[in-house]
Amino acid sequence: MRGDYAIFAAPPPCAKRIIFTPQLSAHKRLVNERAFMGNLAKVILLYKERYWKTRGFTGEFVSDCLDSPVMNCFDGSKLNWKGELQPALIVFVGGAAYRYWR
């Protein structure tokens, strides 16, 4: 396959096994070789209403608290197949908290 540009996303273990033609730059090869899989889970929480918006919040936060399983949270509300807004929060759990809570 040929093209002017490619956008590529793959887990690091898979990306390490790909032979690129033309070869990646030395910097990109180094990044690709040193990339690793972390401990991270993505959870989507669905709600009946966007309560965080009605209270003046964005639904987004970042935490480095080791006692909390949640590292990041984002408003993931989208229109559903009926065209109605489905309130949702996307939560990322990682590191020691992920290992504990999984």
C-alpha atoms as a printed R data frame, in Angstrom:
    type eleno elety resid chain resno       x      y      z
1   ATOM     1    CA   MET     A     1   0.000  0.000  0.000
2   ATOM     2    CA   ARG     A     2   1.274  3.486 -0.818
3   ATOM     3    CA   GLY     A     3   0.276  6.932  0.326
4   ATOM     4    CA   ASP     A     4   1.571 10.347  1.232
5   ATOM     5    CA   TYR     A     5   0.626 10.068  4.899
6   ATOM     6    CA   ALA     A     6  -0.462  7.415  7.379
7   ATOM     7    CA   ILE     A     7  -1.927  7.708 10.836
8   ATOM     8    CA   PHE     A     8  -1.086  4.626 12.808
9   ATOM     9    CA   ALA     A     9  -2.157  3.528 16.287
10  ATOM    10    CA   ALA     A    10  -1.329  0.150 17.785
11  ATOM    11    CA   PRO     A    11  -0.363 -1.272 21.165
12  ATOM    12    CA   PRO     A    12   3.415 -0.936 21.669
13  ATOM    13    CA   PRO     A    13   4.114 -4.708 21.490
14  ATOM    14    CA   CYS     A    14   2.440 -4.866 18.054
15  ATOM    15    CA   ALA     A    15   4.066 -1.683 16.755
16  ATOM    16    CA   LYS     A    16   7.529 -3.062 17.585
17  ATOM    17    CA   ARG     A    17   7.019 -5.960 15.138
18  ATOM    18    CA   ILE     A    18   6.115 -3.821 12.115
19  ATOM    19    CA   ILE     A    19   8.689 -3.253  9.397
20  ATOM    20    CA   PHE     A    20   8.237  0.253  8.005
21  ATOM    21    CA   THR     A    21   9.173  1.137  4.416
22  ATOM    22    CA   PRO     A    22  10.639  3.671  4.228
23  ATOM    23    CA   GLN     A    23  12.234  3.166  7.615
24  ATOM    24    CA   LEU     A    24  11.179  5.426 10.486
25  ATOM    25    CA   SER     A    25  13.523  8.208 11.560
26  ATOM    26    CA   ALA     A    26  16.041  7.343 14.289
27  ATOM    27    CA   HIS     A    27  13.992  9.327 16.838
28  ATOM    28    CA   LYS     A    28  10.735  7.545 15.952
29  ATOM    29    CA   ARG     A    29  12.453  4.139 16.035
30  ATOM    30    CA   LEU     A    30  13.821  4.921 19.507
31  ATOM    31    CA   VAL     A    31  10.379  5.972 20.761
32  ATOM    32    CA   ASN     A    32   8.835  2.850 19.217
33  ATOM    33    CA   GLU     A    33  11.461  0.554 20.781
34  ATOM    34    CA   ARG     A    34  11.124  2.063 24.260
35  ATOM    35    CA   ALA     A    35   7.327  2.252 24.357
36  ATOM    36    CA   PHE     A    36   5.641 -0.120 26.790
37  ATOM    37    CA   MET     A    37   2.175 -1.144 27.869
38  ATOM    38    CA   GLY     A    38   0.945  0.373 31.075
39  ATOM    39    CA   ASN     A    39  -1.803 -0.697 33.417
40  ATOM    40    CA   LEU     A    40  -4.841  1.282 32.362
41  ATOM    41    CA   ALA     A    41  -8.537  0.595 32.039
42  ATOM    42    CA   LYS     A    42 -11.155  2.795 30.392
43  ATOM    43    CA   VAL     A    43 -14.645  2.785 31.879
44  ATOM    44    CA   ILE     A    44 -17.655  4.600 30.417
45  ATOM    45    CA   LEU     A    45 -20.307  5.529 32.974
46  ATOM    46    CA   LEU     A    46 -23.772  6.341 31.601
47  ATOM    47    CA   TYR     A    47 -26.147  8.660 33.448
48  ATOM    48    CA   LYS     A    48 -29.744  9.832 33.124
49  ATOM    49    CA   GLU     A    49 -28.685 13.471 33.322
50  ATOM    50    CA   ARG     A    50 -25.517 15.587 33.075
51  ATOM    51    CA   TYR     A    51 -25.612 16.502 36.739
52  ATOM    52    CA   TRP     A    52 -22.065 17.879 36.641
53  ATOM    53    CA   LYS     A    53 -23.052 20.537 34.075
54  ATOM    54    CA   THR     A    54 -26.107 21.667 36.080
55  ATOM    55    CA   ARG     A    55 -23.768 22.188 39.053
56  ATOM    56    CA   GLY     A    56 -21.290 24.246 37.006
57  ATOM    57    CA   PHE     A    57 -18.618 21.578 36.500
58  ATOM    58    CA   THR     A    58 -17.044 20.304 33.260
59  ATOM    59    CA   GLY     A    59 -16.926 16.644 34.238
60  ATOM    60    CA   GLU     A    60 -13.154 16.637 33.773
61  ATOM    61    CA   PHE     A    61 -10.493 16.067 36.402
62  ATOM    62    CA   VAL     A    62  -7.047 14.585 36.911
63  ATOM    63    CA   SER     A    63  -5.950 12.959 40.152
64  ATOM    64    CA   ASP     A    64  -2.645 11.666 41.478
65  ATOM    65    CA   CYS     A    65  -4.195 10.492 44.750
66  ATOM    66    CA   LEU     A    66  -3.045  6.918 45.399
67  ATOM    67    CA   ASP     A    67  -6.199  6.159 47.402
68  ATOM    68    CA   SER     A    68  -8.446  6.881 44.418
69  ATOM    69    CA   PRO     A    69  -8.841  4.359 41.597
70  ATOM    70    CA   VAL     A    70  -9.665  7.151 39.115
71  ATOM    71    CA   MET     A    71  -6.773  8.925 37.386
72  ATOM    72    CA   ASN     A    72  -8.642 10.960 34.769
73  ATOM    73    CA   CYS     A    73 -12.265 11.682 33.974
74  ATOM    74    CA   PHE     A    74 -13.767 13.347 30.894
75  ATOM    75    CA   ASP     A    75 -17.268 14.267 29.772
76  ATOM    76    CA   GLY     A    76 -18.067 11.699 27.083
77  ATOM    77    CA   SER     A    77 -21.695 12.709 26.482
78  ATOM    78    CA   LYS     A    78 -22.813 12.073 22.895
79  ATOM    79    CA   LEU     A    79 -25.979 11.868 20.864
80  ATOM    80    CA   ASN     A    80 -27.456  8.372 20.834
81  ATOM    81    CA   TRP     A    81 -29.102  6.666 17.859
82  ATOM    82    CA   LYS     A    82 -32.341  8.563 18.596
83  ATOM    83    CA   GLY     A    83 -30.540 11.897 18.434
84  ATOM    84    CA   GLU     A    84 -30.895 12.385 22.192
85  ATOM    85    CA   LEU     A    85 -27.955 13.350 24.384
86  ATOM    86    CA   GLN     A    86 -26.649 10.382 26.398
87  ATOM    87    CA   PRO     A    87 -24.839 11.800 29.436
88  ATOM    88    CA   ALA     A    88 -21.616  9.908 30.125
89  ATOM    89    CA   LEU     A    89 -18.323 10.202 31.922
90  ATOM    90    CA   ILE     A    90 -15.233  8.439 30.593
91  ATOM    91    CA   VAL     A    91 -13.007  7.351 33.457
92  ATOM    92    CA   PHE     A    92  -9.433  6.069 33.263
93  ATOM    93    CA   VAL     A    93  -8.096  3.887 36.051
94  ATOM    94    CA   GLY     A    94  -4.387  3.138 36.109
95  ATOM    95    CA   GLY     A    95  -1.214  2.186 37.924
96  ATOM    96    CA   ALA     A    96  -1.428  0.695 41.392
97  ATOM    97    CA   ALA     A    97  -5.116  1.592 41.600
98  ATOM    98    CA   TYR     A    98  -5.814 -0.377 38.423
99  ATOM    99    CA   ARG     A    99  -3.980 -3.431 39.754
100 ATOM   100    CA   TYR     A   100  -5.879 -3.186 43.037
101 ATOM   101    CA   TRP     A   101  -9.350 -2.491 41.600
102 ATOM   102    CA   ARG     A   102  -9.257 -4.850 38.600
